[in-house]
Amino acid sequence: VPAGGEFAYISWLRARIPADARVLVGPGDDTAVLRPGTRAQLVTTDMLLEGSCFLLEGPGSATPRQIGRKAMAVNLSDIAAMAGLPTAAVVSLGLPRTRGRALGEELFLGLREAADAFGVAIVGGDTNSWDGPLVVSVTLLGEATERGPVTRRGAKPGDWLLVTGAFGGSILGKHLDFTPRVCEAQQLHQRADLRAMIDVSDGLAADVNHLCEESGCGAVLRAEAVPIAPEARRIADGRSPLEHALGDGEDFELAFAVSPDEARALLAEQPLPGVLLTHIGEFVNAGLWLEQGSERRALEPRGFVHAIE
Ligand SMILES: [Mg+2]
């Protein structure tokens, strides 16, 4: 990291990290020291790679601050999926040698924005510079509530499938500027017995399929019920708005299983301010299905999948 080197950058960072009662030793020592909570500990990590996950130049590019926010927010979304409370993060950066310091500062401001919004302490990390592109990796810790974490396994045939928000077209902006559903998950978890839950990152069909695989059951989605984001209608690429809603990914909404009685109560109450709950289908014994009118056909879990060679 030019302009004073890595140590100057770390000093700059440390001056911007406030004291936190949960953190006994923060950045600057060999490890962070955290006061242990009493609940089950959640850990998640996500790495964003320039050129593969985002671009810093050209059409469709993102600002370093947006990348910082997203790197934290995707992890927050995973903690939300467990109905957990995020607590502390460590951040690893691989900074390109040219303009690394400026990038690093903007990234950090974005990371802090997302962390501050959910009371997350940034307690450490690692910064390197190299001749490659930008790499940002965030590891986020969280705690389950007293009701325990909500996993992907636990949906049963007969349960209703509910979702928050709307789907599709996130590439037009939402993928960089979304609110991780941390608070919404808390509220749902307090009101209902959430049997299984996931955050929609790969795509609605793909992530419902993940719930089904882990729970050992299937699901039927009703085409008319799927909430389609306005952006999904603005992409003119030959695919229908419904196909975008089912396949696009990076919606960062929640999909979850509840009993029909609890689902009815949640739908009547609509307890989430500004976020609509929608009943889009049911869990069944096996298979992934899309019901359109009176027709039921097999649904491909067509979410985005990284190629591995
Ligand atoms: Mg997830």
Boltz pocket constraint, residues with backbone or C-beta under 6 A from the ligand:
constraints:
  - pocket:
      binder: B
      contacts: [[A, 77], [A, 78], [A, 81], [A, 198], [A, 199], [A, 201]]
      max_distance: 6.0
